[in-house]
């Protein structure tokens, strides 16, 4: 019985340890390095962007949801009040969504750096570059990120239960109120 209990404790400890970010990596630093790359690209395209804190609740909502999954998706559970970006927007900005939705343009982009067990060999800069390059390889994501009408941006980085780093970005043509 003692051995069974000890085995269960060790399994639980290893599960918790396996879902943690290695100490040399920092999600905020990865996000910062990602933004440096994105600003450079936007500058080269003549695209003026501004990090906008009004979009944080939309990105964090999806980042938190994805942290529990093995893969990434733009949608949450069917029937959830947070199912799509439009649903999240309506939840967090109910007044605005009722009055000014006609003028609002907004998109969401998500990228995964499927690193899993190789996370220990990665750097913050390397992961940021990998996430950024994944966006560039996707025609639809690149088109959204390069859209000069979408000038307000917020990106948040997360770690899912498979120890893969991902980034969620919400881009808008206006600050949300």
C-alpha positions, 0 to 999 in steps of 0.5 A, spaced: 500 500 500 505 504 501 509 503 495 502 504 491 501 511 495 508 513 493 508 511 486 502 515 485 505 521 489 511 520 484 507 520 478 503 526 480 509 530 481 512 528 474 506 530 471 506 537 474 513 538 473 512 536 465 507 541 464 512 547 467 516 552 463 523 550 464 527 556 468 531 559 462 524 560 458 520 566 460 513 567 456 513 575 457 520 575 454 518 570 448 512 575 447 517 581 447 521 578 442 516 576 438 513 583 438 520 586 436 520 581 430 513 584 428 514 591 429 520 590 424 516 587 419 511 592 419 516 598 419 518 595 412 511 594 410 510 601 412 504 599 417 503 602 423 501 598 429 500 599 436 500 594 442 493 595 445 491 593 452 484 593 450 485 587 446 488 583 452 481 580 455 480 577 448 487 574 447 488 572 454 481 568 454 483 564 448 490 563 451 487 560 458 483 556 454 488 553 450 493 552 456 488 546 457 489 543 450 494 539 446 493 543 440 490 550 438 484 552 435 480 559 434 474 556 437 472 554 444 467 548 446 461 548 442 455 552 445 460 556 450 459 563 451 467 564 448 466 560 442 469 564 437 472 571 437 465 574 435 462 571 442 468 573 446 468 580 443 460 580 445 461 578 452 467 582 454 464 589 450 457 588 450 455 595 449 460 596 444 458 590 440 451 592 440 452 599 437 459 600 433 460 593 430 459 596 423 465 599 423 469 594 427 474 590 423 477 584 428 481 578 427 485 573 431 491 569 429 494 563 432 501 560 432 504 553 435 511 552 436 510 544 437 517 543 441 514 539 447 520 535 450 525 539 446 523 546 450 529 545 454 534 546 448 530 552 446 531 560 447 526 565 448 529 569 441 528 562 438 521 560 440 519 568 438 522 567 431 519 560 430 512 563 432 513 569 428 515 565 422 510 560 422 505 566 421 509 568 415 508 561 412 501 561 413 498 565 407 491 567 411 495 569 417 500 573 414 495 577 410 491 578 417 498 581 420 500 585 414 493 588 413 494 596 414 487 597 417 488 593 423 493 597 427 491 595 434 494 589 436 495 584 442 499 578 442 500 573 448 504 567 449 502 561 452 504 554 454 499 548 453 499 541 457 503 538 452 509 543 453 508 546 446 509 554 446 503 558 442 501 565 441 494 568 440 494 575 437 488 579 436 488 585 431 483 590 430 482 597 427 480 601 433 481 601 440 475 597 444 471 601 449 
